[in-house]
Amino acid sequence: MRAETKTPALLDRRLAGLLSYGTWIASALIAAGLALPLIGVNPALEDVQLVTAGIAVIITLPVLRVIMMCISFLHERDLGFAAVAAFVLAIIAISLIIGATAA
C-alpha cells in the first residue's frame, strides 16, 4: 500500500519541477531578449529570437507534462491513464500537423 501512496507524490514533484524550471528558463529567455536591446549588446534579430525561444518553451511545457505523465503511467502499468495520455498526445500531434500544412 505504501508504494501506491509514494508514486503520485513522486510524479507530482517531478511535474512541479518540470513546470517550475521550464517557466524559469522561459522567463530568463524572454527577459534576456527584452533587456539586451536596452544595453545595446546584440542586434535586434537575435533579441527577437530569444523572445521567440522563450515563448516556444512556454508552449512546449504542457506537451512535456503530458509526455512525462504518459511515461509514468506506462512505467506503473496503469494502461487506462496511459491510453488517455497517449490519446491527448495524438490530438496534439494531429493539430500540429494540420497547423503546419495550413500555414
LUMKOLMI-784784 format. One record per residue (C-alpha): x, y, z; residue in three letters. Coordinates in pm, whole numbers, padded with zeros to 5 digits, always signed. Layout:
LUMKOLMI-784784
XYZALA ...
***
This chain:
LUMKOLMI-784784
+00000+00000+00000MET +00288+00237+00069ARG +00421+00211-00286ALA +00087+00335-00418GLU +00090+00641-00193THR +00450+00733-00282LYS +00407+00717-00660THR +00161+01006-00703PRO +00372+01225-00477ALA +00683+01145-00682LEU +00502+01218-01007LEU +00367+01542-00861ASP +00717+01650-00757ARG +00861+01568-01098ARG +00584+01753-01280LEU +00619+02051-01048ALA +00994+02057-01109GLY +00948+02038-01485LEU +00696+02321-01490LEU +00889+02533-01240SER +01229+02504-01407TYR +01074+02535-01753GLY +00896+02853-01653THR +01217+02999-01512TRP +01408+02914-01830ILE +01137+03064-02050ALA +01121+03376-01835SER +01500+03415-01848ALA +01500+03384-02227LEU +01223+03641-02266ILE +01385+03878-02016ALA +01722+03850-02191ALA +01559+03915-02528GLY +01388+04225-02390LEU +01684+04353-02185ALA +01965+04315-02438LEU +01842+04595-02668PRO +01835+04830-02370LEU +02206+04784-02310ILE +02291+04757-02680GLY +02463+04418-02673VAL +02301+04222-02959ASN +02146+04308-03292PRO +01767+04327-03292ALA +01719+04000-03482LEU +01884+03791-03209GLU +01675+03964-02941ASP +01356+03867-03119VAL +01485+03510-03149GLN +01545+03495-02771LEU +01190+03611-02700VAL +01055+03364-02956THR +01254+03081-02795ALA +01113+03175-02453GLY +00759+03169-02588ILE +00828+02833-02755ALA +00944+02691-02420VAL +00625+02811-02253ILE +00415+02650-02527ILE +00613+02325-02506THR +00580+02281-02128LEU +00224+02135-02125PRO +00320+01890-02401VAL +00623+01779-02200LEU +00394+01736-01899ARG +00166+01501-02091VAL +00467+01305-02220ILE +00604+01272-01866MET +00267+01155-01736MET +00230+00900-02018CYS +00575+00757-01945ILE +00499+00745-01574SER +00167+00568-01628PHE +00331+00314-01858LEU +00602+00253-01600HIS +00335+00193-01335GLU +00144-00029-01580ARG -00163+00189-01547ASP -00277+00130-01903LEU -00603+00322-01878GLY -00440+00652-01786PHE -00152+00582-02026ALA -00404+00540-02307ALA -00570+00869-02220VAL -00234+01047-02214ALA -00138+00887-02547ALA -00472+00998-02693PHE -00404+01356-02580VAL -00058+01338-02740LEU -00215+01211-03062ALA -00457+01504-03064ILE -00166+01745-03011ILE +00033+01581-03293ALA -00262+01594-03530ILE -00324+01961-03452SER +00044+02040-03514LEU +00033+01860-03849ILE -00286+02038-03952ILE -00141+02371-03841GLY +00185+02313-04028ALA +00006+02221-04353THR -00235+02513-04328ALA +00043+02770-04286ALA 
***
